[in-house]
Each structure stands twice: as structure tokens, then as C-alpha cells.
Amino acid sequence: MKAAVVRKEHFNAAHRLHNKKWSDEQNQRIFGKCNNPNYHGHNYELLVKLVGEVDPDTGYLFDMKLLSDIIKEEVITPFDHRNLNLDLAEFKTLNPTAENIAYVIWHKLRNRIDEKFDLKITLYETERNIVEYPAD
């Protein structure tokens, strides 16, 4: 039997959208208030979805406690109450847009979750700005 499970988590983080190759004027024009040199923050909501075959012996698709632990280790602990630009190596050269944050999270989790499971990240930067990775 094929099924899907979803784990919901939350973290708060600050970031600044900025392209070092561009002038301050171009950055301001493209990124607007998200280019604030003093950074700005979001209350991110994260959905981690796994799809695969349910184990007939356990009745689990994936142990949700284990999934929670992996997400906490790979995402919540390093991301929560951090400045993504300054505190995370992944964003030293990668602009921390919601798209790129979802991409980084997916790769961090993919390294810990067996490839037999389809993995999808849904990241709510705000109630109205939502990113899914990978796209359907």
C-alpha cells in the first residue's frame, strides 16, 4: 500500500536578499524591503512530505519520531533564530530566497532519508508566499 506522511515544523530566521554582483540600486529595485541591510525575519512553517510503501510489519510508512528528530537536527537546530546570511555556510554564496531555503532543506534531509521515499518540501515564508521543492 502506498501512502504519504507529512511532518509540520516551525522556525524563525532572518535574512537579506542581495546579489553582490549588482549595485545597491539594482538590489533595492529587485528585492525592495527584502534587501534591508539590517536584515529582516520570517516565521517559517515547514512541511516535510514522504511518499512510499507502508511497511506491512510496522504499519508505518516512516517512523514519525525519527522524521521529527532528523528535521530537528538538520533544519530546526541550525536554522531557528539565526541569520541565514551570516550563520549558515550554505548561504554564504547562495541568496537565501524561500526557493533556495527549500532547496537547501531538501538536500539536507535527502542525505538522511532513504531514496525509496519521495521527499517534498513545502516552505511557508508567509501565509501568502509558499514554495514547494521539488516542483511537480
Secondary structure as GFF3:
##gff-version 3
##sequence-region A 1 136
A	DSSP	beta_strand	2	15	.	.	.	ID=ss1
A	DSSP	alpha_helix	24	31	.	.	.	ID=ss2
A	DSSP	three_ten_helix	32	35	.	.	.	ID=ss3
A	DSSP	beta_strand	40	53	.	.	.	ID=ss4
A	DSSP	alpha_helix	64	71	.	.	.	ID=ss5
A	DSSP	pi_helix	72	76	.	.	.	ID=ss6
A	DSSP	alpha_helix	77	79	.	.	.	ID=ss7
A	DSSP	beta_strand	82	83	.	.	.	ID=ss8
A	DSSP	alpha_helix	84	87	.	.	.	ID=ss9
A	DSSP	three_ten_helix	89	91	.	.	.	ID=ss10
A	DSSP	alpha_helix	98	110	.	.	.	ID=ss11
A	DSSP	beta_strand	118	124	.	.	.	ID=ss12
A	DSSP	beta_strand	130	133	.	.	.	ID=ss13
###
